[in-house]
Amino acid sequence: MKRYLVGLLLTLFLVVPLAAEGAEPPELSSPNKKIEEISVQEKELMIELQKVLGTLEDGKNQEKNKKAIDQINKLIEANPQYAQAYYMRAMIYLYFDKDKDYKKIIDDITAAISLPYSKLEQEFFKTRASQYSMRAKAYKEMGNYEQTIKDMETAINLDPGDAINVSIVKPDAPAPQGTWVKKDFDDVIKRYPRDYRGYLFRGLYYRNFGILLNSQDYKSAENDFNKAIGLNPNSATSQYLLGTLIFKKAGFFGGGKSKKDLQKEGMALAAGQSIWGAYPEARKKIIGAFTKAIQLNPKMIDAYRQRAEVYLETKEFKLAIKDYDKVIELDPDYGGTYHDRGLAKQNLGNYNEAIEDFSKAIEAKKSIGDPYSYLAYQNRANAYVKIGNYHAAIEDYSKAIELQLQNIVLIIGKMKFREVYPEYNDVSDDDLTKKLHDKFYPNFKYEDFAESFRKEEDAFPSSVTAELYERRGETYLGEGFYKKAVAD
């Protein structure tokens, strides 16, 4: 559980790339636009919370827990509008405190929900779903089922994927204290057997385990969603979640596929179809569920978005574009939709329109520091190649390589980095480590970055980065830059 809290805090640190100096590969020397929206005070407050978290160890030492709470109390006293401190104190109470005071937990989560979020907090909490879910768990432990249902319903409406944060175990396995377990939802259903929401919650609990589910777990989730629909046929959320469940099971994210299923998928791909060619009935059910959800709630953005994704994967590009148009109409600031609509247009040969969409996606992803923004550059580069604009394509491939390198530099480590970039053979380990730290991870503690980057064990290869170099090399070749093509 401590690892979960540490991860939560570290995620709140934005990585702000800095420009490098000197003659070197373009992905290491091209200037980056620095995004400086996070105030010094916000960063300092988050660092203080990280220090507090570091004192907890495994959470079993109640004396250390008390000291951590005392430190957060002082932080809140000095910064009463700092929402994250209240939320973190509630997490410590809920996950680590032996004698839980649920009123304190609920009061802190309520304060966190009610206070405005800073720029830094907004980068992690896209919605308040996890806060409402956590408060619902506290209410459940207190026996207040009505408020449990109310908060869980709010959490699901905000973000189903974040409404029930499951532990990394199977659905029926024991979970760390403070987290949702199947029995919680069994109790809700037992208390209110005719309320569709109890079945909806339990079905979502199963669904959120994703690839950990076996065929029986999928069946349990499907039964719960169908039970919820039977009790309330007008629930758009139940229809939508049923569609996402079948999508998980039949798509790439499903677990427990049989040898027969894999053979059918192989035959579909060999015939030039998508993977969905192996599951025509599943596709029909998924589209039907999302369509029904949209009919019940014409403003359900996620239903349009998910249906568009199915259309994109089944190569029904015109239908996908129609749904993406609707998503953009409802939420014009969502960059991912522009990117995916660009892919659909690109597959139809509308390269100039695709470039416009990829450009909009890039601007939107820049504003939120999306680690997958390299995909928009990569796909825009592919479109530029199609219209013969090799110069623009090379710039985009270079930017995609830079962003992907930022994502993986800690994973590949020093040895693999030097293999890829022999230009740095004459640069000492210390100077190289400092340069990469300052460029890609200036908000991380240098010592922590250095320890991870210099590890000696074998690194994970990156097929994505390799493909980007290959494509840029081909583009250099098209421009007549033979030496650069050979190097890539």
N, C-alpha and C positions, 0 to 999 in steps of 0.2 A: 504494500500500500504506500510505503514511503516513496518507492520508485515512481508511483503514479503521481504523487504530489510534486516530486522533483521535476518530472516531465512537464507537468502543468506549468510550473513556474518558469522553467527554461524556455518553454514555447512562447512565453510572453515577451521574451527579449527579441526585438526585431533585429535582423541582420541588415546593416546598412553598408553596402559595398563602397569602397573607396578607390580612387584612381591610383594606378601604379605608374611608375616612372621608368624611363629607360627604353632601349631598343630590345624588344622581345616579342614573342608571339602575340597576335592581336587580341586573343581572348584574355591575355594577362596585362595588356597595356592600354586597351581602349578605355577612355574615361566613362565613368558611370555617373548618372544623375543622382546625386545624393538626396534621399528623402529625409528631411529633418522636421518631422511633425511631432516627435516625441520629446517632451520637455525634459530637462535635466532632473527636475524634481520627481517626475514620474519614474525615471530610471532608478534614481536613488531609493525611492520607496520600494520598488520591486527588489532591488538588491538587499534592502533591509529584511524583506520577507524571506528571501532566499537564505539569508544568514540564520534566521529563526528556524527555518525548515531543517537546516543542516545540524541543528542541535538535537533533533528528535531521535536520530538513529532509527531503530526499528519500531519506535512508538510504544515499547513495552515498559519503559521506565517512566512511571507516573510522575516522579519528581522532575525529570527533564521536561515532560509534557507541561507541567505546571509553570516551569520557568519560561517555556516557549509562549504560553498563554500570557504570562506577565509582560513579556516583551511586546507582544501584539497589542495588549491593553494600552501600553505606553504609546505605541505607534498610532493607535486610534485616538487616544486622548490628544495627541499633537496634531492629528490629521483626521478630524471627525467625518469628513466627506469622502474618505478613501474607501470605496466600496470593496475593493479586493481584500482589504485587511479583515473586514467583517466575514466575508466568504471563507477566507482561509482559517479564521478562528473557528467558524462553524465546522469546517472539515476536520480540524484537529479534535474538537469535541466529539464529533460523530464517529470518526474512524479510530481514534486512539484512547479516548477517555473511558476509564473503566466504569465509573458511575455516571452515566450520561444524564445531563440535565437538558431534556428535550425543549423546554421553554427557551433556554439560552440559545440552543441551536436554531430554533425557529425564528427567534428575534433577530439573530445575526443574519440569517439568510434573507429575511424580510427587509432588513436594512440594506443589504447588498443589492436586492432587486429594486428598491425604491430610489437609491442614489444614482446620479448620472455617472456613466462610465467614462474613464479617461481614454485618450487615443490608444494607449498601450493595451488597456483592458479590452477595447473593442476589437483589437487584432486577434485576440484569442476567443472571446465570447461573441460569436456572430449573433446569437440569440441568448435569451435567458432560460432556455429549455432545461439545462442541467441544474440550474438553481431551483427552479420550480420542482423538478424531479427529486432533488435532494430534500427539499422541504416536505414533499409528499411522503418520502420515506420516514422522516421524523414524525410526521403526523400519524403514519401507520403504526409506528412503534408506540405511540401514545394511545392508540385505539380510536383516533378520530378519523373514521372511515370516510365521512362526508367530505372533509377537507382534503383527504388523500386523493379521492376521486377528482375533486375540483382541480387540484394542482397538477395531477397527472394529465388530465385532459388539456389543460393549458400548455403543459410541456410538449405534448404530442402535436398540438396545433402549431406550436412554434417551430419544432424540428423533431420529427420522429426518430431520426438517427441519433440524436443526442438526448432523447427523453429518458432512456433507460441505459445507463452506462453499466454494461454487464462486465463481470470479472472474466479473466481469461481461463475459464474452466467450462465444462459442459453444463447445460441448463440445470440438471438435477444434482450437480456436485455442490459440496459446501463452499460458501463464498466468504470473503473477508467481512468482518462486521461493518455495518453501515451501508453495505451494498444490497441491491435488490436480489431476492431469491424467489424461486418459483412459488414457495409457500405463501409469500406475501400476496400474490395475485390469487392463489387458491382461496385465501382467507377473504379477499374482497368478493370473489364470486360466491362463496358460501354465505356471506352476509347479504349480498344483493344478487340472487340468482337470475332475476329478470332484467337486470341492468346490463345492457350490451357492452358498456365500457370496461367491465371487469374482464370479459373475454378479449376485448380489443387490447387491453394492457398485457395480458398474458401472451397473446399471439405475438405482439411486438417484442416482448421479452425473448421469446424463442427466436424470432426473426433476426434480432440484433446480434445473435451469436454468429451469423454468417457462415463461413466455411467450416466452423466447428460442428455444425449440425449434421446429424445422420438422417437417413430417410424417414425414420420414425419421428424425429423432432420436427422435420418439415411438415409431416402429416399432422402433428399436434398443432402447429402454428396455423396451418390451413384450416383445420377443424375449428379453431378458436375464431378466426376471422369470419368464417362462414356462419358460425353461431352468432357473432355480433351482427352480421348482416341480416340474419333471420329475425333477430330481436328488434333491429332498427334498420329497415331497408333504405332509409333516407340518409344513412351515414356515409358521406363521401369519403371520409377518412378510412373507414373500414374497407371500402372498395379499393381505394388507392393502395393501402398496405397489403391487401391480398395480391394486387398486381405486382408490387415490389417483391413479394415473397416468391411468386412463381418465376419472376425475372431472375432472382438470385439462384433458384434451384436449377433452371434450365440453362442460364447463361454461364459465363466463365467463372462466376463467383460461387457457384454451387459446389457442394461437397458430395462425396459418396457416389460418384457416377459409375454405372456398371460398364463392363467391357463392351456390351452391346451398344450403349449410348455413345461411347468413344468411337466405336466403329462407324456408327451412323454420322457422327460429326465429321469424321475423316472423309467419308463418301460425299457429304455435302460440300466440304471445302474443295475436294478434288473436282467437283462439278461446277466450280466457280461460284457457289452460293456462300452465304454467310453460315455461321454455326447454327443459326436458327432454321436452316433448311432441314435439320434433323429433328426439329421440334415444332411442327406446324400447329399441333393442337395447343401446345403451351403458348405459342405466339398469339393464337386466337384468344385464349383466356386472358392473357396479359393486356392486349389491346382492348378487349371487352371491359376489363376491370377499370382501366384508366379512362376509357370513354364514359363509362357509367359515372365515375367520380366527377368527371368534367360536367356531365349533364346535371348532376346534383349540386355542383359548386363550380360555375363557369369561371371563377377567379382563382381556382386552385392551380397555382403556377407549377408546382412540382408534378402534377399529373400531366400537364402539357409537356413539361421537360422530359419526364420519363418516357412518355409515349413517343416523343421525338427521338429519344435515344434508341428505342426499339426500331423505329422506322429507319434510322441511320444505319443501324447494324444489319437490318434486313435489306438494305440498299434501295429502300423506297424514299428516295431523296426529296422528291417534290412534296410528299406528305410530311417529311421531317421539317422541311423549310417552312411549311404552313404552320406547324406547331411552334417552331422557334420564333416565327414572326409574332405569334400570340404571346409567348413568354416575354419577348422584348417589349411588346405593347404594355404588358402588366408590370414589368420590371426592367426598364431600359438601362439600368446601371450594372446589370449582371454580366460580367465579361465573358464567362464561360459559354453563354448562349451565342454570342457573336462568333466565338471560335468554332463551335460545333456547326453553326449555320454556314460558316465559311467552308468547313469540310464538305458539307452537303453540296454547296455550290461548286466547289472544286471538282467533286466527282461528276457533276453534270457538265463540266467544261467551261463554267462561267468564271474564268480565272480572275478577271479584273474585279468582279463583285466579291469574289472570295478574298482578294487582297484587301479590299475595303473592310470586310468583316474581321479579318485577322488583325488589321491595324487598330480597329476599335477594341478588340480583345486585349491587345498589348497595352493600350493606354489604361484600360480598366484594371488589368492585372498589376501594372506598375504601382497604382495607387494603394494596393493592398499587400504588395510584396509577395505575390503568389510564387511559391517555389517551382511551380510547373509552367511558368510563363515562357520557358524556353520552347515549349511546344508550339506556341503561337508564332514565334520567330521561325521555327523550323518549317512549319506549314506555309507561312507566307513566303519563305525562301523557295519552297517547292513550286508555289504558284508563279513566282517571278521567273523561275527556270522555264516554266511552260510558255511564258510569253516572250522569252529570250532576253530578259533583263538580268544578265548574269552579274553585273556589278552590284545591284541591290540584293541579289540572292546571296552573294558572298558576304556582304555586310550582315545579313540576317543569320546565315549559318555561323558566322563568327560570334555574334551575340548569343546565339543558342548554345554554342560550345562554352562560352564564358559562364552563362547562367547554370548550365548543367555541371560544369566544373565546380562552381560554388556549392552545388548540392552534394557533390560526392567527394570533395577533396579530403574530408575527414575519413571517409570510408576507404578510399584507395590507399591513403598513407604515403609516406615519404618515398619508399622504394619504387612503388608503381609510378608515382609522379615523376621521379627522375628518369624512369624508363621512357615515359611519354615525352618528356621535355629535356632532352640532353643539352639544350641550350644553357641549363643551369648547373652543368657539371663542375664549373669553376666557382660556383657560389657555395659558401659554407652552409651547413645545416641550420645554424642559428639565423643567418641572414635570410635564407629561404623561408624558414618557418615564420619569421617576423613579417616578411613581405606578404605571405599568404594570409596570415592572421589580420594584418592591417587592411588588406584589400577586401577580404570576404567576411571575416568575423570580428570586427573591431569591438563589438559589444560583449564578446566572450572573454573570460579571464585568460590571459595569454598562457599561463602555465597549463591550464586544462586543455587548451587547443594544442599546445606543443606536445603534451603527453599522448594525445590521441593521434596526431599527425605522424609522430615519429615511431609508432609501434612497428615492431619487426616482423610480425606474423604476416602470412600471405594476405594480400588484399582482395577484395571482391572486384571482379572485372566489371566494366560498364559497357554493355553492348550498345546502349543509347549513344554514348559519346563516340564510340567507334563508328557508328553509322553516320553521325554528323560529320566526322572528319572525312569519311568516304564520299559523302555527298558534296561537301565543299571542294574536295579534290577533283571530283568530276566537273564541277562548275568552273574551277580554275582552268581545267583542261579546255573547256568550251571557250574561255576567254583567251587562251593561248599562253597562260602562265604555267609553263611546264615544270619548272623547278618547284614551285609552290604546290602543284598538283602531286608531284612525286613525294614531297615531304608529308602531305596529308595522307 
